Amino acid sequence: MQSDKAALDFAYRYPFSNEAREIIAGASQGLDERLVRAGRERVEQDLNSESFSYSSISMPEIKMAYVLSYVYSRMIISAIGNRMHLERYIVSEARRAGSALERDSMPNLLRLLGELGMEMSYSQERFIIGFAKFLKLSSRSAELSLAKQELEKGLVYLSKDNTIRLMENAIAEEIRKKLPIPQSELPKRIIEEAKGVRLPKLDIRVEVREGSYKWIEKILSNPIGDVRHRTVNLILAPYLVNIKGMDEEKAAEVIMDFIERCKQINPDTRVNSSYIKYQCRYAKLKGLKPLSLDKARELYRGVLDLE
């Protein structure tokens, strides 16, 4: 059995872990104003910062507060009620855990692999995972392209760095499974705190050469209630990634913001963050260009006037 110090240290690094859940379950159940503020600060950092580095500290009381702030941050991001911000929060938390893994011991890394159900083995300084499991976990990461990995007899051999990147995806999935928390289950105090969270502002202005794609600016500025699947894969993903030159993550954020605004007109859509990220990655991989204006006019007939 781990000592209390070792257990808290592990929970501090990985607040979604089983160890963290046990510590959280043993803490006071009352609403703590100090932790409400800490949870809000955590959400703001996740949403607005580009740095997700793990910070090593030694004071147990600070570690405990940080573990508990994760609980409050989950409630606050759920109360915000925006899928784009929720996804950014999830990815940020996963990246911070990845930063901790880079500096952690091999026993802790292997332990977390087990908790995540990743079924990997380690031999001769390489991590080994089954082909199907690798494909499932790597689908969100361009840097984990199968073409760049070593394959043999249905197994994929990974360096420690690539294993950690794969673990970040698994961590994100673990966090994603239990979010958002239904609004009906959130305390009124949390909902009130969420209203004051400093949210990131996305710059979705489109600047293109010779005005060739100004009609796409019109689409981005005018939420639509239909043809949103095809808008993403035929127009927005190819345009933002290959014409505007955005990285896949930024392009996905812009599209998610657009879809959130579209849902205010018609909430009935199956377009989600996974679909959007896949289309951005696929557009980049294939070098796709957006639909021509003439074909777009046909697509948007009765939906949006592109004249």
GIHUQUI-V326243 format. One record per residue. N is the residue number from 1. RES is the residue in three letters. SS is DSSP state (h for helix, s for strand, l for the rest). PHI is phi in whole degrees, -180 to 180 (999 if undefined). Layout:
BEGIN
n->N res->RES ss->SS phi->PHI
n->N res->RES ss->SS phi->PHI
END
This chain:
BEGIN
n->1 res->MET ss->l phi->999
n->2 res->GLN ss->l phi->-71
n->3 res->SER ss->l phi->-69
n->4 res->ASP ss->h phi->-58
n->5 res->LYS ss->h phi->-65
n->6 res->ALA ss->h phi->-66
n->7 res->ALA ss->h phi->-64
n->8 res->LEU ss->h phi->-66
n->9 res->ASP ss->h phi->-62
n->10 res->PHE ss->h phi->-66
n->11 res->ALA ss->h phi->-64
n->12 res->TYR ss->h phi->-63
n->13 res->ARG ss->h phi->-70
n->14 res->TYR ss->l phi->-132
n->15 res->PRO ss->l phi->-69
n->16 res->PHE ss->l phi->-93
n->17 res->SER ss->l phi->-76
n->18 res->ASN ss->h phi->-61
n->19 res->GLU ss->h phi->-60
n->20 res->ALA ss->h phi->-65
n->21 res->ARG ss->h phi->-61
n->22 res->GLU ss->h phi->-66
n->23 res->ILE ss->h phi->-65
n->24 res->ILE ss->h phi->-64
n->25 res->ALA ss->h phi->-64
n->26 res->GLY ss->l phi->-87
n->27 res->ALA ss->l phi->-85
n->28 res->SER ss->l phi->-60
n->29 res->GLN ss->l phi->-91
n->30 res->GLY ss->l phi->-75
n->31 res->LEU ss->l phi->-71
n->32 res->ASP ss->l phi->-109
n->33 res->GLU ss->h phi->-60
n->34 res->ARG ss->h phi->-63
n->35 res->LEU ss->h phi->-77
n->36 res->VAL ss->h phi->-60
n->37 res->ARG ss->h phi->-66
n->38 res->ALA ss->h phi->-65
n->39 res->GLY ss->h phi->-65
n->40 res->ARG ss->h phi->-64
n->41 res->GLU ss->h phi->-62
n->42 res->ARG ss->h phi->-65
n->43 res->VAL ss->h phi->-62
n->44 res->GLU ss->h phi->-62
n->45 res->GLN ss->h phi->-65
n->46 res->ASP ss->h phi->-62
n->47 res->LEU ss->h phi->-82
n->48 res->ASN ss->h phi->-111
n->49 res->SER ss->l phi->-94
n->50 res->GLU ss->l phi->-98
n->51 res->SER ss->l phi->-113
n->52 res->PHE ss->l phi->-125
n->53 res->SER ss->l phi->-72
n->54 res->TYR ss->l phi->-76
n->55 res->SER ss->l phi->-110
n->56 res->SER ss->l phi->-82
n->57 res->ILE ss->l phi->-132
n->58 res->SER ss->l phi->-114
n->59 res->MET ss->l phi->-78
n->60 res->PRO ss->h phi->-57
n->61 res->GLU ss->h phi->-66
n->62 res->ILE ss->h phi->-73
n->63 res->LYS ss->h phi->-61
n->64 res->MET ss->h phi->-62
n->65 res->ALA ss->h phi->-61
n->66 res->TYR ss->h phi->-69
n->67 res->VAL ss->h phi->-61
n->68 res->LEU ss->h phi->-71
n->69 res->SER ss->h phi->-63
n->70 res->TYR ss->h phi->-61
n->71 res->VAL ss->h phi->-61
n->72 res->TYR ss->h phi->-70
n->73 res->SER ss->h phi->-64
n->74 res->ARG ss->h phi->-63
n->75 res->MET ss->h phi->-68
n->76 res->ILE ss->h phi->-69
n->77 res->ILE ss->h phi->-67
n->78 res->SER ss->h phi->-68
n->79 res->ALA ss->h phi->-68
n->80 res->ILE ss->h phi->-62
n->81 res->GLY ss->l phi->74
n->82 res->ASN ss->l phi->-124
n->83 res->ARG ss->h phi->-66
n->84 res->MET ss->h phi->-64
n->85 res->HIS ss->h phi->-68
n->86 res->LEU ss->h phi->-61
n->87 res->GLU ss->h phi->-66
n->88 res->ARG ss->h phi->-65
n->89 res->TYR ss->h phi->-60
n->90 res->ILE ss->h phi->-60
n->91 res->VAL ss->h phi->-64
n->92 res->SER ss->h phi->-64
n->93 res->GLU ss->h phi->-64
n->94 res->ALA ss->h phi->-67
n->95 res->ARG ss->h phi->-68
n->96 res->ARG ss->h phi->-65
n->97 res->ALA ss->h phi->-64
n->98 res->GLY ss->h phi->-63
n->99 res->SER ss->h phi->-63
n->100 res->ALA ss->h phi->-67
n->101 res->LEU ss->h phi->-62
n->102 res->GLU ss->h phi->-61
n->103 res->ARG ss->h phi->-110
n->104 res->ASP ss->l phi->-89
n->105 res->SER ss->l phi->-78
n->106 res->MET ss->h phi->-62
n->107 res->PRO ss->h phi->-58
n->108 res->ASN ss->h phi->-69
n->109 res->LEU ss->h phi->-62
n->110 res->LEU ss->h phi->-65
n->111 res->ARG ss->h phi->-63
n->112 res->LEU ss->h phi->-68
n->113 res->LEU ss->h phi->-55
n->114 res->GLY ss->h phi->-64
n->115 res->GLU ss->h phi->-61
n->116 res->LEU ss->l phi->-82
n->117 res->GLY ss->l phi->67
n->118 res->MET ss->l phi->-86
n->119 res->GLU ss->l phi->50
n->120 res->MET ss->l phi->-113
n->121 res->SER ss->s phi->-117
n->122 res->TYR ss->s phi->-131
n->123 res->SER ss->s phi->-155
n->124 res->GLN ss->l phi->52
n->125 res->GLU ss->l phi->65
n->126 res->ARG ss->s phi->-131
n->127 res->PHE ss->s phi->-97
n->128 res->ILE ss->s phi->-124
n->129 res->ILE ss->s phi->-139
n->130 res->GLY ss->s phi->-65
n->131 res->PHE ss->h phi->-57
n->132 res->ALA ss->h phi->-64
n->133 res->LYS ss->h phi->-65
n->134 res->PHE ss->h phi->-61
n->135 res->LEU ss->h phi->-60
n->136 res->LYS ss->h phi->-64
n->137 res->LEU ss->h phi->-84
n->138 res->SER ss->h phi->-92
n->139 res->SER ss->l phi->-62
n->140 res->ARG ss->l phi->-93
n->141 res->SER ss->l phi->-127
n->142 res->ALA ss->h phi->-65
n->143 res->GLU ss->h phi->-71
n->144 res->LEU ss->h phi->-102
n->145 res->SER ss->l phi->-54
n->146 res->LEU ss->h phi->-59
n->147 res->ALA ss->h phi->-64
n->148 res->LYS ss->h phi->-94
n->149 res->GLN ss->l phi->-104
n->150 res->GLU ss->s phi->-91
n->151 res->LEU ss->s phi->-119
n->152 res->GLU ss->s phi->-164
n->153 res->LYS ss->l phi->52
n->154 res->GLY ss->l phi->78
n->155 res->LEU ss->s phi->-118
n->156 res->VAL ss->s phi->-116
n->157 res->TYR ss->s phi->-106
n->158 res->LEU ss->s phi->-124
n->159 res->SER ss->l phi->-74
n->160 res->LYS ss->h phi->-62
n->161 res->ASP ss->h phi->-60
n->162 res->ASN ss->h phi->-70
n->163 res->THR ss->h phi->-64
n->164 res->ILE ss->h phi->-65
n->165 res->ARG ss->h phi->-62
n->166 res->LEU ss->h phi->-66
n->167 res->MET ss->h phi->-65
n->168 res->GLU ss->h phi->-58
n->169 res->ASN ss->h phi->-64
n->170 res->ALA ss->h phi->-66
n->171 res->ILE ss->h phi->-64
n->172 res->ALA ss->h phi->-59
n->173 res->GLU ss->h phi->-64
n->174 res->GLU ss->h phi->-63
n->175 res->ILE ss->h phi->-69
n->176 res->ARG ss->h phi->-63
n->177 res->LYS ss->l phi->-60
n->178 res->LYS ss->l phi->-113
n->179 res->LEU ss->l phi->-131
n->180 res->PRO ss->l phi->-80
n->181 res->ILE ss->l phi->-75
n->182 res->PRO ss->l phi->-54
n->183 res->GLN ss->h phi->-56
n->184 res->SER ss->h phi->-66
n->185 res->GLU ss->h phi->-97
n->186 res->LEU ss->l phi->-94
n->187 res->PRO ss->l phi->-63
n->188 res->LYS ss->h phi->-60
n->189 res->ARG ss->h phi->-64
n->190 res->ILE ss->h phi->-69
n->191 res->ILE ss->h phi->-62
n->192 res->GLU ss->h phi->-67
n->193 res->GLU ss->h phi->-63
n->194 res->ALA ss->h phi->-63
n->195 res->LYS ss->l phi->-66
n->196 res->GLY ss->l phi->-99
n->197 res->VAL ss->l phi->-66
n->198 res->ARG ss->l phi->-77
n->199 res->LEU ss->l phi->-98
n->200 res->PRO ss->l phi->-73
n->201 res->LYS ss->l phi->-108
n->202 res->LEU ss->l phi->-92
n->203 res->ASP ss->l phi->-89
n->204 res->ILE ss->l phi->-107
n->205 res->ARG ss->l phi->-66
n->206 res->VAL ss->l phi->-112
n->207 res->GLU ss->l phi->-118
n->208 res->VAL ss->l phi->-129
n->209 res->ARG ss->h phi->-72
n->210 res->GLU ss->h phi->58
n->211 res->GLY ss->h phi->68
n->212 res->SER ss->l phi->-59
n->213 res->TYR ss->l phi->-122
n->214 res->LYS ss->h phi->-63
n->215 res->TRP ss->h phi->-66
n->216 res->ILE ss->h phi->-74
n->217 res->GLU ss->h phi->-60
n->218 res->LYS ss->h phi->-65
n->219 res->ILE ss->h phi->-63
n->220 res->LEU ss->h phi->-62
n->221 res->SER ss->h phi->-91
n->222 res->ASN ss->l phi->-130
n->223 res->PRO ss->l phi->-53
n->224 res->ILE ss->l phi->-124
n->225 res->GLY ss->l phi->-104
n->226 res->ASP ss->l phi->-148
n->227 res->VAL ss->l phi->46
n->228 res->ARG ss->h phi->-79
n->229 res->HIS ss->h phi->-60
n->230 res->ARG ss->h phi->-71
n->231 res->THR ss->h phi->-62
n->232 res->VAL ss->h phi->-68
n->233 res->ASN ss->h phi->-83
n->234 res->LEU ss->h phi->-95
n->235 res->ILE ss->h phi->-126
n->236 res->LEU ss->h phi->-68
n->237 res->ALA ss->h phi->-61
n->238 res->PRO ss->h phi->-61
n->239 res->TYR ss->h phi->-67
n->240 res->LEU ss->h phi->-67
n->241 res->VAL ss->h phi->-81
n->242 res->ASN ss->h phi->-102
n->243 res->ILE ss->h phi->-98
n->244 res->LYS ss->l phi->-76
n->245 res->GLY ss->l phi->78
n->246 res->MET ss->l phi->-71
n->247 res->ASP ss->l phi->-73
n->248 res->GLU ss->h phi->-60
n->249 res->GLU ss->h phi->-67
n->250 res->LYS ss->h phi->-65
n->251 res->ALA ss->h phi->-60
n->252 res->ALA ss->h phi->-63
n->253 res->GLU ss->h phi->-63
n->254 res->VAL ss->h phi->-63
n->255 res->ILE ss->h phi->-68
n->256 res->MET ss->h phi->-63
n->257 res->ASP ss->h phi->-63
n->258 res->PHE ss->h phi->-61
n->259 res->ILE ss->h phi->-64
n->260 res->GLU ss->h phi->-61
n->261 res->ARG ss->h phi->-71
n->262 res->CYS ss->h phi->-62
n->263 res->LYS ss->h phi->-68
n->264 res->GLN ss->l phi->-72
n->265 res->ILE ss->l phi->-88
n->266 res->ASN ss->l phi->-147
n->267 res->PRO ss->l phi->-73
n->268 res->ASP ss->l phi->-82
n->269 res->THR ss->l phi->-150
n->270 res->ARG ss->l phi->-101
n->271 res->VAL ss->l phi->-71
n->272 res->ASN ss->l phi->-130
n->273 res->SER ss->h phi->-63
n->274 res->SER ss->h phi->-65
n->275 res->TYR ss->h phi->-63
n->276 res->ILE ss->h phi->-63
n->277 res->LYS ss->h phi->-64
n->278 res->TYR ss->h phi->-62
n->279 res->GLN ss->h phi->-66
n->280 res->CYS ss->h phi->-66
n->281 res->ARG ss->h phi->-66
n->282 res->TYR ss->h phi->-66
n->283 res->ALA ss->h phi->-61
n->284 res->LYS ss->h phi->-66
n->285 res->LEU ss->h phi->-62
n->286 res->LYS ss->h phi->-93
n->287 res->GLY ss->l phi->65
n->288 res->LEU ss->l phi->-68
n->289 res->LYS ss->l phi->-110
n->290 res->PRO ss->l phi->-69
n->291 res->LEU ss->l phi->-54
n->292 res->SER ss->l phi->-70
n->293 res->LEU ss->h phi->-62
n->294 res->ASP ss->h phi->-61
n->295 res->LYS ss->h phi->-71
n->296 res->ALA ss->h phi->-66
n->297 res->ARG ss->h phi->-61
n->298 res->GLU ss->h phi->-66
n->299 res->LEU ss->h phi->-62
n->300 res->TYR ss->l phi->-98
n->301 res->ARG ss->l phi->-58
n->302 res->GLY ss->l phi->83
n->303 res->VAL ss->l phi->-112
n->304 res->LEU ss->l phi->-153
n->305 res->ASP ss->l phi->-84
n->306 res->LEU ss->l phi->-98
n->307 res->GLU ss->l phi->-68
END
